[in-house]
Amino acid sequence: MIIKYYETNKISLDKNKFLLFYGKNEGYKAEIIKNLIKNRQNVSTYEEKEILENSDEFKESLISKSLFENEKIIIIKRATDKIFQIFENIIKKNINDLKVIINANNLEKKSKLRTYFEKDKKFSCVAFYPDNEQTLLKLAYNFIKVKNIPISTSNLNLIVGKCNGDREQLINELKKIENYCKTGKKITSETISKLTNLNENHDVSELVNSCLIKNKKRVIHILNENNFSNEDCILITRTFLNKSKKILVLSNEYEINKNIELTISSSKPPIFWKDKEIIKQQLYKWKNKDIKNLIYKINELELLLKKNINNSINLVNDFILDQAST
């Protein structure tokens, strides 16, 4: 059964025991899930990969229930069609008082998981589309009104503009502003730029990561969406160098053990789970000798930037597009 995006306030775990949330609006999904499980007991969260690797243990944990448990709530994150068969088997067991929330990214119309939830009235399916600027502005306005934050409309627009349509990012940035207000200092556009610079650093990191997996289409999109300054070019170059050196270390290890999973899991310092997949792709794209050559080229680029600071944006753009294309 399909539930419309604007009808999420009608969802209840007492009525909707099996839910599929899919789409790119992670902030809104997180908000709805948080409200659904509020004051609920016995909530367990799993990564899809974790379930696939230990499916028997997972199924057993659902069947076995303590005498003190009235319900069991399962949240499955980053789900894909790979989880479909396991979920179907769970439904067939007809486990009492079980509630399941599946959180997926984009799912195509032909997706087994999506089709299953859309066609069966026992299940509920919601597509979470990205927020538009008007929606984010309304959220931001409501936030500052409740928190009584003195901020101009132009500065509020500045904050929303820095969040690239990401509701979760917007709330995080507004909380920074809220904490800053507690110091009694006045909020200016300069203050906002300093407080919200993490979003710009995220864009730089995504740009470099996209280049290192040779996703030229994504690289072009990021370059077009951001107005990088001459100063940003140094940050981009340093980020490029640091990530390349990290790949070189992992590449050396990978050449020895020939096991990509072992290489990733044994990395020192540990690789954050969100970065594991993209680093794995980068290792597949770059051979040891190639990454050494890339590091040499980045060092050359940095020297060139220092000599030609006024032309740094063109130099960096050409370098990144060249690396993403080869």
VOGU-3710 file (C-alpha; in Angstrom, 3 decimals, decimal comma):
1> miikyyetnk> 0,000/0,000/0,000  1,357/3,382/-0,999  1,270/6,197/1,539  1,787/9,660/0,093  4,758/11,776/1,124  2,473/14,371/2,756  0,533/11,735/4,741  3,410/10,551/6,936  1,739/12,066/10,019  -0,914/9,325/9,708
11> isldknkfll> 1,645/6,509/10,040  1,626/4,506/13,269  3,476/1,314/14,171  0,252/0,031/15,712  -1,495/0,293/12,319  1,484/0,032/9,938  3,588/-2,869/11,203  5,702/-3,293/8,065  7,074/-0,098/6,544  9,317/0,634/3,580
21> fygknegyka> 10,821/4,115/3,403  12,860/4,801/0,278  14,382/7,826/-1,414  17,227/10,288/-0,915  15,689/12,469/1,804  17,604/10,867/4,677  16,893/13,756/7,026  13,114/13,429/6,694  13,248/9,623/6,949  15,326/9,878/10,124
31> eiiknliknr> 12,818/12,381/11,564  9,819/10,120/10,863  11,556/6,995/12,199  12,584/8,847/15,366  8,952/9,846/15,984  7,670/6,338/15,282  9,964/4,623/17,802  9,721/7,347/20,446  9,019/5,783/23,870  9,088/2,302/22,296
41> qnvstyeeke> 11,051/-0,493/23,902  13,172/-3,232/22,307  14,213/-1,440/19,109  17,061/-3,072/17,148  18,845/-1,449/14,193  20,724/-3,454/11,557  22,723/-2,712/8,439  21,530/-4,808/5,477  25,038/-6,215/5,028  25,067/-7,311/8,667
51> ilensdefke> 21,837/-9,286/8,152  22,973/-10,866/4,873  26,203/-12,083/6,460  24,416/-13,534/9,515  20,935/-14,354/8,203  20,348/-17,438/10,377  21,276/-15,609/13,575  19,078/-12,695/12,553  16,042/-14,906/11,935  16,591/-16,703/15,238
61> sliskslfen> 16,730/-13,404/17,122  13,313/-12,474/15,729  11,687/-15,748/16,739  13,111/-15,831/20,260  11,406/-13,253/22,422  11,677/-12,531/26,112  8,620/-12,913/28,350  8,996/-9,241/29,194  8,814/-8,071/25,580  5,482/-6,843/24,263
71> ekiiiikrat> 6,837/-6,138/20,798  10,004/-6,323/18,736  10,868/-3,448/16,400  13,485/-3,962/13,675  15,025/-1,161/11,608  17,019/-2,198/8,515  19,290/0,534/7,143  20,665/0,971/3,613  18,386/-1,792/2,331  18,294/-3,042/-1,273
81> dkifqifeni> 16,541/-5,867/-3,102  19,144/-8,206/-1,593  17,104/-8,237/1,630  13,863/-9,169/-0,158  14,034/-12,955/0,245  14,939/-12,759/3,923  12,076/-10,337/4,557  9,650/-12,566/2,650  10,678/-15,545/4,797  10,139/-13,512/7,959
91> ikknindlkv> 6,604/-12,602/6,882  5,770/-16,258/6,213  6,703/-17,147/9,807  3,922/-14,829/11,037  5,864/-13,672/14,098  3,585/-12,041/16,669  4,132/-8,383/17,626  6,962/-7,923/15,112  7,304/-4,513/13,465  9,788/-3,809/10,683
101> iinannlekk> 10,981/-0,503/9,225  13,095/-0,847/6,072  15,101/2,241/5,120  16,337/2,175/1,516  17,884/4,659/-0,877  16,365/5,066/-4,352  14,407/2,028/-5,558  13,400/1,630/-9,190  9,821/0,779/-10,156  10,854/-2,790/-10,999
111> sklrtyfekd> 12,382/-3,273/-7,530  11,048/-6,466/-5,904  11,026/-4,835/-2,485  9,151/-1,760/-3,655  6,620/-3,778/-5,694  6,003/-6,111/-2,736  5,192/-3,230/-0,384  3,159/-1,229/-2,895  0,810/-4,051/-3,911  0,079/-5,728/-0,560
121> kkfscvafyp> -2,355/-3,947/1,776  -0,627/-5,416/4,845  2,475/-3,343/4,056  3,057/0,397/3,770  5,431/2,130/1,374  6,517/5,793/1,341  8,753/7,537/-1,201  10,817/10,345/0,363  11,655/12,958/-2,254  14,315/15,660/-1,755
131> dneqtllkla> 13,104/18,830/-0,044  12,763/21,931/-2,181  14,027/25,328/-1,069  10,566/26,487/-0,006  10,156/23,501/2,339  13,603/24,023/3,859  12,962/27,742/4,360  9,739/26,911/6,202  11,579/24,421/8,427  14,318/26,969/9,119
141> ynfikvknip> 11,792/29,705/9,924  9,884/27,447/12,333  13,156/26,473/14,029  14,322/30,052/14,670  10,817/31,056/15,781  10,610/28,285/18,390  14,190/28,901/19,568  13,711/32,685/19,447  16,881/33,217/17,381  17,348/36,785/16,060
151> istsnlnliv> 18,438/36,346/12,453  17,662/38,236/9,232  15,806/36,702/6,293  18,862/37,102/4,054  21,069/35,214/6,528  18,430/32,505/6,879  18,436/32,150/3,079  22,236/31,924/3,224  22,060/28,970/5,634  19,436/27,164/3,541
161> gkcngdreql> 21,493/27,737/0,394  24,543/26,099/1,973  22,643/22,872/2,727  22,149/21,709/-0,888  18,588/20,509/-0,241  19,636/18,327/2,714  17,146/18,584/5,620  19,477/16,818/8,036  22,332/19,183/7,160  20,015/22,176/7,631
171> inelkkieny> 19,030/21,126/11,162  22,688/20,550/12,062  23,639/24,022/10,814  20,711/25,661/12,646  21,799/23,975/15,873  25,259/25,503/15,418  23,608/28,925/15,111  21,469/28,207/18,191  24,549/27,336/20,276  26,364/30,432/19,003
181> cktgkkitse> 23,412/32,629/20,058  23,790/31,424/23,634  27,084/33,333/23,792  25,154/36,559/23,289  27,083/37,491/20,160  25,399/38,982/17,096  24,803/36,770/14,048  26,283/38,151/10,832  26,758/36,674/7,354  30,473/36,353/8,176
191> tiskltnlne> 29,608/34,363/11,316  27,359/32,053/9,324  30,084/31,427/6,749  32,500/30,422/9,506  29,996/28,246/11,369  28,738/26,415/8,277  32,054/25,784/6,512  31,762/22,018/7,166  29,286/21,764/4,306  31,843/23,246/1,915
201> nhdvselvns> 34,503/20,811/3,153  32,039/17,999/2,523  31,699/19,181/-1,084  35,489/19,134/-1,488  35,687/15,613/-0,076  32,895/14,397/-2,365  34,576/16,048/-5,345  37,879/14,272/-4,685  36,192/10,940/-3,941  34,179/11,153/-7,165
211> cliknkkrvi> 37,339/11,917/-9,127  39,195/8,984/-7,559  36,469/6,559/-8,641  36,501/8,250/-12,079  32,871/9,339/-11,904  33,265/12,172/-14,400  29,544/12,954/-14,524  29,436/13,519/-10,752  32,670/15,529/-10,844  31,234/17,886/-13,464
221> hilnennfsn> 28,032/18,261/-11,429  29,933/19,211/-8,261  32,151/21,674/-10,114  29,089/23,296/-11,683  27,181/23,475/-8,379  29,990/25,069/-6,357  31,764/28,389/-6,706  35,179/27,312/-5,443  37,579/30,165/-4,693  41,340/30,378/-5,208
231> edcilitrtf> 41,768/29,529/-1,512  39,530/26,461/-1,930  41,924/25,165/-4,584  44,613/24,659/-1,944  42,097/22,775/0,225  41,081/20,610/-2,754  44,727/19,844/-3,560  45,586/18,947/0,048  42,463/16,774/0,322  43,419/15,084/-2,953
241> lnkskkilvl> 46,938/14,434/-1,658  45,802/13,037/1,708  43,250/10,696/0,155  45,752/9,523/-2,466  48,352/8,737/0,185  45,749/6,745/2,085  44,930/4,758/-1,052  48,650/4,092/-1,587  49,006/2,612/1,907  45,945/0,418/1,377
251> sneyeinkni> 47,101/-0,512/-2,122  50,421/-1,766/-0,737  48,553/-3,884/1,782  46,133/-5,149/-0,877  49,025/-6,284/-3,090  50,332/-8,407/-0,215  47,143/-10,068/1,062  45,052/-10,057/-2,182  41,935/-9,609/-0,024  40,039/-6,345/-0,393
261> eltissskpp> 37,776/-6,911/2,645  40,732/-7,741/4,888  42,583/-4,680/3,618  39,662/-2,407/4,471  38,828/-3,972/7,851  42,446/-4,013/9,096  43,178/-0,400/8,131  44,872/1,774/10,753  43,259/4,099/11,662  39,936/2,307/11,046
271> ifwkdkeiik> 37,893/3,388/8,029  34,483/4,830/8,895  31,719/2,484/7,665  30,230/5,163/5,360  33,564/5,442/3,502  34,307/1,725/3,083  32,474/1,185/-0,201  33,937/4,209/-1,970  37,480/3,388/-0,798  36,989/-0,128/-2,104
281> qqlykwknkd> 36,040/1,322/-5,511  39,103/3,561/-5,435  41,378/0,597/-4,751  39,919/-1,212/-7,746  40,456/1,856/-9,959  44,044/2,653/-8,973  47,006/0,304/-9,262  49,975/0,848/-6,980  52,213/2,443/-9,629  49,356/4,662/-10,868
291> iknliykine> 48,574/6,087/-7,452  52,285/6,838/-6,919  52,295/8,725/-10,200  49,133/10,595/-9,151  50,747/11,705/-5,867  53,722/13,011/-7,840  51,366/14,972/-10,130  49,452/16,442/-7,173  52,694/17,720/-5,637  53,545/19,321/-8,971
301> lelllkknin> 50,081/20,873/-9,123  50,478/22,396/-5,657  53,748/24,056/-6,678  52,105/25,331/-9,838  49,192/26,815/-7,850  51,539/28,773/-5,607  53,116/30,343/-8,683  49,811/30,984/-10,481  47,307/31,694/-7,707  45,076/33,841/-9,941
311> nsinlvndfi> 44,660/30,948/-12,390  44,322/28,258/-9,720  40,649/27,473/-10,360  41,282/26,635/-14,027  44,375/24,593/-13,146  42,537/22,536/-10,515  39,430/22,030/-12,667  41,527/20,823/-15,624  43,539/18,494/-13,380  40,467/16,939/-11,754
321> ldqast> 38,614/16,456/-15,038  41,723/14,906/-16,577  42,122/12,423/-13,705  38,398/11,547/-13,749  38,580/10,848/-17,494  41,673/8,641/-17,698
//
